[in-house]
Amino acid sequence: MMHVPPSGSIEPPVSADALLAAAQDAAAFLGDRAATAGIALARPPAFGIDDETRARAGLLIATAIMSAETALRAAEPALDVGDPGTLGDRFILAGLLARSGLAAAALLRAEEHRLTAALIRVTGETEGPGAQRLDPIGGDFAAEAFAVRAAEAARTERTGDPLLPLHDIAAEDRHALFWQVAACLADRALAAGAPEETLHRAAAAAVARALAAIDDGEGIAPAAMRLAYRLDAAQQLDDHLLAGTLAGGRIASLAAMLAIRAGIPFDDSRAMLTDPARFAVLSRACDVERGIAAAMILALALGLDRGFGPDPAEAAAVLVEAYGLLPVNRARAEVRRVRLEPQYRDALAALAGRAC
């Protein structure tokens, strides 16, 4: 979604400072929403979370909890107590969802799925001409492109609904999820009379075995980054490829390509695709040609539009005008600030008299 200042429009007048301010405001807003996703998803519509996205995120959360439960039950018979697949409600009622990053990961995946479908509708293409060189069957990048397609397939149900594989959850959030689910199972076992000391050792061993069985290299992020590195080495990471990848709704692949060109981590790049102003700054940092950037900013603004607030085309036009006024070096410095320690970065922004 596009963050809108209290005035109801992108901050006028058009300038490089206004574009950076809009991007910084969006980063703060979306950061706050991610931090409170577990609470926000349990409330009536707020933080721009529509009913469809809320429902999809809820299903992804329930499925992730059940996947962790299944793995832990299989890893340790002592935890295989009670009816399987019934921990979700207790997990949430105990407040565990608010203590992990699972809700934020599920929300990000649900919104990415929605954006993919919206981009394809907006552009009218299943894949832009610039991205046709990424044929997974033949061509110079077939192996890497096929691996990305396989990772994408693992993130989508046969019905077309999104999935959230465990290897696509950040390691620290996945670690927290498994320990929390293990605690739920252990609590049941204790209630059934299991000896506490033995059970805790068994739970720890089960968590270790279950986590060790998950291969982080199978996720969408590593697959997309391998493809982007290969393209970069072949000097094929050009503007037309970026535009074609966006037109095809391949968010993860685009995030990886922009990450390589900007010199930032994948997760930071992907986060900047959640708001048109942040995307404009990232594109400028990558020195994308203005005409191509304009089309991409418009497509993303339309794709992220929720049907309320300022007209996305008008907002995009303001961003594009500011895009041409923002020096590339300044955009790069702004984008690379994401690599700083968050509290340090926030303090620098406060000292400069602006939000980060």
N, C-alpha and C positions, 0 to 999 in steps of 0.2 A: 504494500500500500504506500501511497505517497503521503509523507508527513506534511501537514499544512500548519503554518504559524497561526496564532490566535486571530490575526486580522482576516483570515479566510483565503489568503492567496500567497503565492510565492513572494517573498519579500522584495518589494520594489525599492529603489530603482534597480534596473538591471546592472549588475557589476560582478566582478570576480569575487569581491567580499561577500556579496549577497548569496552567490552560489555556494561558497564555502560554509557560510552560516547555515544555509538550508541543509547542507549535507551533515554538518555537525549536530544540528537540532534533531535530524532524523536518526542519527547514530545513537544519541542519548535516549530518544523516545523508544526506539526498537530495543536498545539494551535494557531499559527498564522493563519493557514488556517481556523480554526473554527471561529476565531474572525472576519475574513473578508469574511465569506462564502456568505453573502448577495451581496457583490460586485463581488466576484469571480464567482458566478453562472451566473452573467450577462455578463461575459467576454468570449472570445474564450477560448478553452481548456487551463487550467493552474492549478497549484497546484495539478496536478495528477487527476483532475476530468474528467473522460471520458464522451463521449456524452450520453451514456446510463444512467449513474448515474446522469448526469446533467438534463436529461429529466425527470427521475423519481423524482428527488428532486423538480423540478419545478412543477410537478403535485401534489406532496404532499403539497407544499406551497399553491398552488391555492385551494386545497381541504380544508386545515386548515382555510384559510381565509373565504371560503364560509361557513364552519361549524360554525365559530364564528359569521358571519353575520346572518345566519339563527337563531341562538340562541338569538341574540340581537333583531332581528325583532320580534321574538315570545315573548320576554320579555317586549317589550315596543312599543306600536302602533305608538308613535311619531317618532320612528326611522324607521318605515316600509314605507320608501319613495323610489320611483324609482324602476327600474327593479331589481329583486334579482339576485345574482350571477354575478354581473358586476363590483364589487369593486376591483378585483385582480389587473388589470392593473394600476388603479389609485393609489392603495396602493404601488405598486412597483415604479411607476414613481415619486411619492412624496418622495421617499427615505426612506420609513418607514421600508422596509425589512432590510436595513443596520443598523437600530437602535434597532433591537430585536434579540433574539436568535432563531427565527423561522427557518431561513435558515440553521443554524448549526444543528438544530434538524432534519430537513428534509434531509440534507446531510448524517448525521449519520445513519438515518433509511434506506436511499437508499443504502448506502454502506454495512450496516449490511445484508440487503436482498441479495445483490450480493454475499457477503461472505458466507452466508448460502448455497446458491445454489452451489457455487464453492467448498465448503468443502465436500458436498455430492458427487459431481463429483470426487473429488480427492480421497476420502476414499472408494467410491463405496458402501457405506452403508447408509441406511436411519436412522440407529441408531446403535451405537457401542454396542458390547456385554456387556460392563460394565454398560451401561445405561438401560438395559432391565428391571432392577428392578423397574424402574419408570413407570410401567404400570398404565395408568390412569383409568383402569377398575377394576383391583383387586390389592391386595398387601397392604403392610403396609403404603405406601405413596400415595395411590390412590387419596385421596381428594386434596392434595396439587399438585400432578402431573396433575390432571384434571384441576385445576384452572389455571395452567401455560398453558396447551394446549388451554384452552378457551381464555386466554389473547393473545396467539399467533394467534389464529384464528381471533380475532378482529383486528389484525394488517396485515391481508392478504386478498386481494380481492378474490372472487371466481375464477377470472381469473389467480390467482397466483401472481398478482402485489402487491407491498407493500402498506400498509395504515399507517397513522400516527394519531391514535386517540388523541383527545385533552387531555385525562388524561395521555398520555405518553409524553407530552411536559412538561418540567420543570415548576414548579409553577410560578416562576418569569417571564419566557418567555411567558407563557400562559396569565398571568396578563397583560403583555405589549401588547400582540396580541389583547386581547379583548378591551382594551382602545383605541388602534389604529384603530381598525375596527369601534368602536363606534364613533370615531372622523370622520371617513369617512362618516358614515351614518348621523351624526349630520351636517356635512358640506352640505350634500345634502338637509337636512331638512331646514337649514338656508337659502339656496339658493331659496327654495320654499316658504320662508316667515314665517317660524316658529319663535315664540318669543324666543330670545336667552336664557334668564335666566331660563325660564321654561324648555327649551330643555336640558340645561346642567344638571339640576337636574334629569330629566328623564333618561338621558344617564347614569349618575352615578348609579342610582337605577337599570337600566337594566344590567349594567356590574356586579353589586353585585349579582343580582339574577341569571344571567347566570353562573357566576363562582361558585356560591354555589351549582348549580345543577350537577357539575362535581365531581365524586367520585374518589379521588386519589388512593384509595385502589383497584380499578379495573385494574390498569395499569400492564404492564408486570414486572416492577421492583419489586413492593411489592409482586406479586405472586411468582416470582422467588426467592426472599429472604425468603419468608415463607417456600418454599420447601427446600431451602438450610439450614435454621435453623433447620428444622425437621430432615433432614438427618444428620446434625452435632450432634444433640442431641442423635440420634440413633447410632452414631459412624459409619456412612455409607458414609461419605464424603471422600472417598479414591481416590487414583490415577487412578484406573481403571474406576471409575465413571466419573472422569474428562475427560479421553481419549474418553470414549464412548459418552459423551455429545458433545464433539467437533466433533467427527465423524458424529454425527447426525445433525450438523449445528445449534445446539441450543445455540446461542450466549448469549442470556440473562440468561439462566439457568447456563451456564458455568461462566459468569461474576459474578453471585450471589455466586456460590460455591467458586470461587477463592477469592471473597470479604470476605467471612466468614473465610476461611483458613488464609488469609493474615491480617485480621483485618482492612480492609479499606472500604470506602463507595462503593456502587454498581456502581455509575457513574464513579468513578475513576478506578475501576476494568474493566469496559466495555471499557473505553478509552484505556486501555493497551492492548486490543485485536485488536487494529487497526495497530499494527506494530510488526513484529516478534521479534525484539530486546527487546522491552518493555515487550512483552509476556514472553520472556525467563527470564527476571529479575523477573517478577511476579511469574512465575512457580518455580524459584529457591527460592524465598521468601516463597513459600508454601512447599518447600522441596520435590518436585515431583521427584520420582525416575528417574535417568538419562535416562534410556532406554525409558521409557514412555514419558518423556519430549522431547526427541529427535524426537520421532514420531509426537508428537503434534506440535513442532516448525516447522518441515518440512511441515506438513499438512497446518498449518496456512500460512507459507511462500508461498506455492503453491497456496493457496486459495486467498491470497492478491495480487498475481502477476498480473501485467497489460500487460505483454507481451513485456516489454522493460526494459532496464537496466540489471544489473547482473543476472546470472542464479540463480533462487530462491533456487534450491537445493544446489548449492555451498555456497551461502550466509548462508543458514540454517546450513550447516556443520560447518562453522566457528562459528556460534552462539552456536551450541551444544558443540563444543570444549571449548569455553570460559565458557559455563555453568558449566562445571565440575571444573573450576578454581575459580569460584566466591563463596566465603563463604556464607552460608545461612544467617548468622546474618547480613552480609553486605548488602545482597539483601533485607532483611527485613527492614533495616534502610533506604535504598534508596526508597523502595516502600512506606513506611509510611511517607516520606517527602511530599507526595501529600496532606496530611491532614493539612499541614502548610498553613498560609495565603500566597497567591501567591507572593505578593511583598516581604515579608520576606524571602520566599524560594528562589526567584530569586536573592535577595541581598546576601544571604548566598552562592549561587552558584558563583556569580560574585567575591565575596571575596576569594573563593577557587580557582579562576582562571579558571573556566569552565562555560559553558552555562548550563541552566537548562531546 
